[in-house]
């Protein structure tokens, strides 16, 4: 059973920083893609940042230049460094890992970690 466990969320003032971590129960090399998604109250879940198996990354326009996604294969972990946080970044942040199987793509999700940006 693949497990993804997030940590690092919390309350931060506007302009502050947080670093989210996602620990996988198996090698991150077994995932074709990993990423961070978020869901604010009353809104749909949206992609924040993704990192592909070739190391390329994608970011939502709203976080470009402020957030950085990274991986540490030795620790089977993925990170999201969030700087210059804004109130609109407030959401539950989810770690995602995707495996592309013969039958199609399968997504694994963590339980989520709350990020609240408020003064």
C-alpha positions as CSV (number, residue, x, y, z in Angstrom):
1,X,0.0,0.0,0.0
2,X,1.6,3.3,-1.2
3,X,1.4,6.0,1.4
4,X,2.2,9.7,1.1
5,X,2.4,11.8,4.3
6,X,2.6,15.6,4.2
7,X,4.0,17.8,6.9
8,X,5.0,21.4,7.4
9,X,1.8,23.2,7.2
10,X,0.7,25.9,9.7
11,X,-0.2,29.5,10.2
12,X,2.1,32.2,8.7
13,X,1.8,35.9,8.2
14,X,1.6,37.4,4.7
15,X,5.0,37.6,3.2
16,X,6.3,34.7,5.2
17,X,7.6,31.3,4.2
18,X,6.8,27.7,4.8
19,X,8.3,24.4,3.6
20,X,6.0,21.5,3.0
21,X,7.4,17.9,3.0
22,X,5.9,14.8,1.5
23,X,7.3,11.4,2.6
24,X,6.6,8.4,0.4
25,X,6.5,4.8,1.6
26,X,8.5,3.7,-1.4
27,X,11.1,5.0,-3.8
28,X,10.0,8.2,-5.5
29,X,11.5,6.8,-8.7
30,X,8.5,4.5,-8.9
31,X,6.3,7.5,-9.6
32,X,6.2,9.0,-13.1
33,X,5.3,12.3,-11.7
34,X,4.9,13.9,-8.3
35,X,3.3,17.1,-7.3
36,X,1.5,19.4,-4.9
37,X,-2.2,20.4,-5.2
38,X,-4.3,22.6,-3.0
39,X,-7.9,23.1,-2.2
40,X,-9.4,26.2,-0.6
41,X,-12.9,26.2,1.0
42,X,-15.6,26.2,-1.7
43,X,-13.1,25.7,-4.5
44,X,-11.9,22.9,-6.7
45,X,-8.6,21.2,-6.1
46,X,-5.9,22.8,-8.3
47,X,-2.4,22.0,-9.3
48,X,0.3,24.0,-7.6
49,X,3.5,22.5,-8.8
50,X,4.6,19.2,-10.4
51,X,7.9,17.5,-11.0
52,X,8.3,14.9,-13.7
53,X,10.5,11.9,-13.9
54,X,12.9,13.8,-16.2
55,X,13.2,16.5,-13.6
56,X,11.2,19.1,-15.5
57,X,8.8,21.1,-13.4
58,X,5.4,22.9,-13.9
59,X,3.9,25.6,-11.8
60,X,0.6,27.3,-11.5
61,X,0.8,30.9,-12.8
62,X,-0.3,32.1,-9.4
63,X,2.8,30.7,-7.6
64,X,5.5,31.1,-10.2
65,X,8.6,32.9,-8.8
66,X,7.4,32.3,-5.2
67,X,7.2,28.5,-4.8
68,X,9.8,25.9,-5.6
69,X,9.2,22.1,-5.9
70,X,12.1,19.7,-5.2
71,X,12.8,16.0,-4.5
72,X,15.3,14.1,-2.4
73,X,15.4,10.5,-3.7
74,X,17.6,9.4,-0.8
75,X,14.9,10.3,1.6
76,X,12.0,9.3,-0.7
77,X,10.7,12.8,-0.2
78,X,9.3,15.8,-2.1
79,X,9.2,19.4,-0.9
80,X,7.5,22.6,-1.6
81,X,9.3,25.8,-0.6
82,X,6.7,28.6,-0.4
83,X,8.0,32.2,-0.1
84,X,6.2,35.5,-0.2
85,X,3.0,33.8,0.9
86,X,-0.3,35.6,0.3
87,X,-3.7,35.2,2.0
88,X,-5.0,33.6,-1.2
89,X,-2.5,30.8,-0.7
90,X,-4.6,29.6,2.2
91,X,-5.7,26.0,1.5
92,X,-5.2,22.4,2.3
93,X,-2.2,21.2,0.4
94,X,-2.0,17.7,-0.9
95,X,0.9,15.6,-2.0
96,X,0.3,13.6,-5.2
97,X,2.2,10.8,-6.8
98,X,1.2,9.4,-10.2
99,X,2.1,6.0,-11.7
100,X,1.4,5.3,-15.3
101,X,0.4,1.6,-15.5
102,X,-0.6,-0.6,-18.4
103,X,-4.3,0.0,-17.5
104,X,-3.8,3.8,-17.3
105,X,-2.6,6.4,-14.8
106,X,-3.2,6.0,-11.1
107,X,-3.0,8.8,-8.6
108,X,-2.0,8.5,-4.9
109,X,-2.8,11.2,-2.5
110,X,-1.7,12.2,1.0
111,X,-4.1,13.3,3.7
112,X,-3.4,17.0,3.3
113,X,-1.8,19.7,5.4
114,X,-3.4,23.0,6.2
115,X,-1.7,26.2,5.3
116,X,-3.2,29.4,6.6
117,X,-1.8,32.8,5.6
118,X,-3.2,35.5,7.8
119,X,-2.1,38.5,9.9
